[in-house]
Amino acid sequence: MDTRAQEICDRLNNEIGSENIFNVAGNSLQPSYTTAKILWYKENMPEVYNKIYKILQSNSFIAYRLTGAITQDLSQGYGLHCFDMRTGTWDEVMCEKMGIPVDFLPEIVACDKIVGTVTEEAAAQSGLTVGTPVVAGGLDAACGTLGAGVIHPGETQEQGGQAGGMSICTDTYKADPSLILGYHVVPGKWLLQGGTTGGGGVMRWFEREFAAYERSRKADTGKSSLEQLNEIAEAVPAGSEGVVFLPYMSGERSPVWNPYAKGVFYGLDFAKTKGHMVRACMEGVAFSLRHNLEVAEAAGAKAEVLRAMGGSANSLLWTQIKADVTGKAVVVPASDTATTLGAAILAGVGVGFYKDYEEAVSMTVKETRRHEPNPENKEVYNKTYRTYRDLYESLKAMMVRK
């Protein structure tokens, strides 16, 4: 959600050429990526930048503290635009063009590789046993995708945490400048991803600002404020009777890539209720998911079934809305913690506890429920989705830096 490096991205896209960057990295240069953050430090906090020895992602830093090994797993490469997405290696020419010394960048390893073992010092600090093997790990979204059981081409994880999005598994390189491409934590696979700022955080914001009444009734009803909001939203017809919500509450990432995009409620009148607004929030997040899926399909990566994870998957209504809006079945695995499950699977495969990912997923990922799209609701949503898309196109000229 940090977009302070927008001007740096604009300058590099102009100097190096946005197409040249995309052709190497498989991703457009945007301020949300690691590249822009490194260069922001270089220009704004040189006293920090000048002390750099190596640049590590968070999981790599933890592995370093445990083992002393300085590495970066393959799936984290997507955030650095001097990383060649086709070969999984650093591109030294692009490093030079971007002004990032290749010496700053660690060795790239497979996500399930044992990078070392717990040292005596780390054991004393952490309570872990000396000599415990440590596996590299991976990007949170990629681990979550594995933890949701997505390991075959066409299988898709639907993310409903603080932010939203989706990850489509593919066994071939499929890049689109409007989306995010990265290596899966599963060897030989990529993930074509959509990452949005609007997800479960939209409902957390709405509950915090507008659900004082529901919070006050928790003791009387025995239901949380979120459960009560679900109930009043469920009483509203599909399409929220014309209320449409743009969920761009912190700018927006894919596929519009506008750090100045804003959240919008459209279609309010005196007949509308809080329930209309809650349902419109859910539908708006679902529309952003559909938008990403459509762009991915145009790029050659078609999602078949969505496997939902994150807090919003606990809402039966919201999950059904996503099925109806996208026209795709949504499966909800048993684990509420798919990301940590995926990391645990990586460790299990890495140390040989599981013979492969097929066995690991079959033993750990269980389906709890399945939502099939309602054709009648899909027809309503097709019309509302057109309004959603037109609304942003009509307003985006006003969504600029203030």
Summary of the structure (lengths in Angstrom):
residues: 402
radius of gyration: 21.9
end to end distance: 17.2
largest distance: 67.2
contacts: 1408
relative contact order: 0.12
helix: 48%
strand: 15%
